[in-house]
Amino acid sequence: MQKRTLYFASPAYLQTELEQLCFTNPHNDDVIKTPIEDIAMVVLDHPRIKITHCTLNKFLSYHVAMVICNDKRMPAGLLLPFESHTDQTRRFHLQVEASEPLKKNLWQQLVVMKIHNQASLLKTLQIPVDFMLQCEHSVSSGDQYNNEAVAAAYYWRRLFKTIPEFKRERFGNPPNMLLNYGYTILRSMTARALVMSGLHPTFGIHHHNKYNAYCLADDLMEPYRPFVDKIVCELVQDNNYYLLDDLTVRKKLLAIPLVEVMLHNQKFNIMTAIEYSAHSLASCFLGDTRKLNLPCMD
């Protein structure tokens, strides 16, 4: 069954009743109920949303990721459970103690698939990809020659045809804000999937910034980023949408969990695919395999 993402952008009162989330509209007192087991993510994007303590506990029990937005409508925080897997402690230890050769091999796989998906997106836009494919095929263990960055420089200069001077920067000009929003949704899904697989989203295999609480999530989500780029590219080129203030834009980005991707010749939505990827990563730490299950855009 496909789980849902719920987005609240107006005043609301959220409580639980018989394992259901009850949304009360303060303007007319109408109550809408949704089984909590059907929910994967809840996004709260209004300062006048009230939520009960019991509801928060239910979200944790059902592995519902709760994302809280700031006054600029950007996701600013994430609620995840401390305990969600029976083998969690052992997996934490194996994750932290993973050998450097294993981590370099895993990062190589992630970079190869990220560049492959970036090239696939450029190809659909009828942009030459020979250079990207060369970067993909020459990624070494641990990406010691930083092919990821080399490919990214080529990729970002060409992705947005209507913005020839575009630079990918966190606080840069539009549509950087749309990319940031989409990546944050993707990051939240990835962190949720890692926790469900008994892994800690902080201890990364490549990312290691001491101020980053989601280094492993940032690692695993890399091959999924081009799927977000594709949505933003469509918003910009087809509709000339640049700003988050437009509800149409936010709805499009919040639908990222439902985007279909290919995993071993089967179609899955991104939410489910990331769970498979996280499970394969846990299997690598456990020594059951050395192959990650990653999405392919073509």
N, C-alpha and C positions, 0 to 999 in steps of 0.2 A: 504493500500500500504506500502511495506517495504521501510523504509528510508535507506539512504546510508551513509557510512563513506568514506570520500575522504582523501587520504594520498599523500602528496607532498614531495618527497625526492630529488628533483633536482631543479635547477633554474627555476623560473616561474614568470609570471605576472598575477595576479588575479584581475579581474574587473567584473562589472555587466552590463547587457544589457537586458532590457525587462524582469526583474525578473529572469534572468538566470546568473549563475556564468560562466564567460568566462576565461578559462585557456589558456594562450598564451605561447608556448614553444619558448624561445629566440633563440634556435639553428636553427629552421626552420620556425618560425612564424605561425605554425599551431595553430588554435584556436579550442578548445573543449568546448562545452557548456552543462551545466547541470541545469535544473530547481532548483532554490534554495529551493523550497518547498519539494523537494525530498531528501534533505540533512539533516542528523541529527548531524553529526560531521565532522569537518575538522581538519586534523593533519598536521601542518607545520614543516618540518624537514630538512630545508636547509637554510643557512645564506643568500642566494641570492634570496629569495622569496620576491617579491614586491606585496603589496595589497593596493587597494584604500580605502579611508575613506568611500566612498559610499558602498563598499562591506562589510565593518565591520558593518555599520548600517543595511544592509540587513540581515546579519547573526543574529543580535540581534532581528530584527523584526520577523524573521522566527524561532526563538529559536534554531539556529544552534550553537552548542558548538564548539568553536575554541580552539584547544590545540596547544601550541607552545613548541617545543622541544629545549633543550640546545645543546651545542657542543658535548655532550656525547650521544646524541640521546634519552635522557630521557625526557618525558613530564615535562615541568617546569612551565607552566602557563595555565590558563583557562579563556576564555572570556564568560561571561554570562550577560543577560539583568538585569537591575535594576527592571523593571516592566514587568510582564508577566501574571498577573492574576487580574481579576476585583475585587476579594475579598481579595486581598493580605494583606492590612493593618490589617483587622480583624483577618486573619489567623496568621499573625505574632504575634499579641497579645495573641491569644489562645495558640500558640506554646510556647511562653515564659512563660505563666502563667499556663502551664499544671501541674497538681498535681503530687506529688512524687509517689503515688500509681499507677497512670496511666503510668508514665515513667518507673517504675520498671516492670510493667506488659508487656509493649512493649519490653523492653530489654530482659525479659525472653523469649518472643516469638522469638526474633531474635537469641538469643543464642541457643535455642532448635533446630531451623531449621538449623543453621550453623553446629552444631555438627551432626545432622542427615545427612546432605549432606556430611560432611567429612567422616562419617561412610560408607555412600553409595559408595563413591569413593574408600575407602580402601577395601570394600567388592569386588568391581570389580577387584581389584588387588590380590584377594584371601588372604587378610590379616585379621586375626581375629578381630572382631569388638565388642565382648561382653562388653569390658571395655568402649568403646565409647557409646554404647547404655545405659549402666548404668549411664554414665555421663549425657546423654541426658535426661533420665527419672528422674533424681534427681535435675535438674535445678530449683532453687526456684525463687521467685519473686525478681527481681533485680540481680539474680545470686549472692547472698550474699556469697556463698561458692566458688565462682570463678571456677565453673565447666568448663567454657570456656577455661581457662588457663590449667587446668588439662588435658582436652581432647586434647588440642593443643600439649602438651608435648608428649603425646602418638602418636598423628597423625604425627608430623613432624619427629619423629625418624624412622618412617616406610614408609613414602610416596615414597621416592626415593630409590628403591631397589639397584640401582647401586652406591649410595652415602650413605653408612651406617653411616658415621659420620656427616651427614648434620645437620646444625643448621639454623633455620629461623631467620635471622638478616637483618636489613635494608641495612647495608653496608657489609654484609657477602660475602662469596665466592659464585661463580656460583652454582646453577642457581638462586640465590637470585635476581640478576638484572632482570631476566626474570619475576619473580613474581612481582617485583616492577613495572615494565612496564605494565604488565597486570592489576594490581590493580589500577594503575593511569588511565588507559582507563576506567575501571569499575567505578572509583570514578567520573570521568568526566561525564559519562552517568547518574550516580545517582544524581549528583548536578544539571544537566540539568532537570531531571525529577522532582526533588523537587521544583525547581523554577517554572516549568510549573504548578505545583499543588498549587502554592501560598504560599509555605513554604520557610523559609530562611535556606540555607544549613549550616549556622554557629552554630545555637543554637541547640545543641544535646540533646539526652535523656540519654546518658551514657558518650560518649566522651566529654571532657570539657577542653582540653588543651588550654590555653589562646593564644598560637601561631598558633592554627589550625583554619583556616577559613572555614573548611568543616566538622565540627564535626557531624552534622546530616547526611551528606552523608556517613561518615565513619560508623555511626550506621546502616543505612539502607542497606548498601552494604554487611554486614557481611555474610548473608546466600548465597550470590552470589559468594563469594571468592572461594569456592571449584570448581566452574566451570572454573575459571582461573587456579587453581592448576592442574586440569585435563589436560588442554592444555599443560601446562609446563611439566607435568609428561610425556606426550606423546612425546614431543620434546626431552626430555632428554633420555628416555628409548628406544624409537624406532629409533631415528636419531642421538643421542649423540650431540644435539645442546645445547650449553651453553651460547653463546654470542649474544648480540644485533647487532653486526656488520654484521651478516648474514641477508640479506634481506628476506630470507625464514622465519626466526624466526619472524621478525617484521610483515610480512604479516599475519602470523598465529595468532599473538597476536592482531593485528588490526581487525581481523575477529571476535573477542569476541562478539561484538554487535549482530552478526547473529547466535550465538549458541542457539540451542533450549532448552527450559526448560519447565517443567510442572507447571502449575498454575491452581489449582482446576480441574485437569483431562483434561486440554486443553494445547496444545502446543503453545508456543509463543517464539519469539526470545528474547534474553536478553534485548535488547533496549526497546521493548514493555512491557515486564514483569516488568521491573523496573518502568515504568510509572504507571502500575497498583499498584505496591507496594507503590509508593509515594502517589498515590490517596487514597489508603486505610489508609495510615498514616495520611493524612490530615483529613480524615473522623473520625479517632480516636480523633484527637485534637478538631474537631468540636462537638464531643459527639454523632455522628451518629452510631458508632460501637466501639468495643474494640478489634476487630480481624483484624490482619494484613494479607494482601494477599501476601504470600511469596512463592518462588520457591522450588520445590522438585526435587532432582536428581533421585529418583527411582520411 
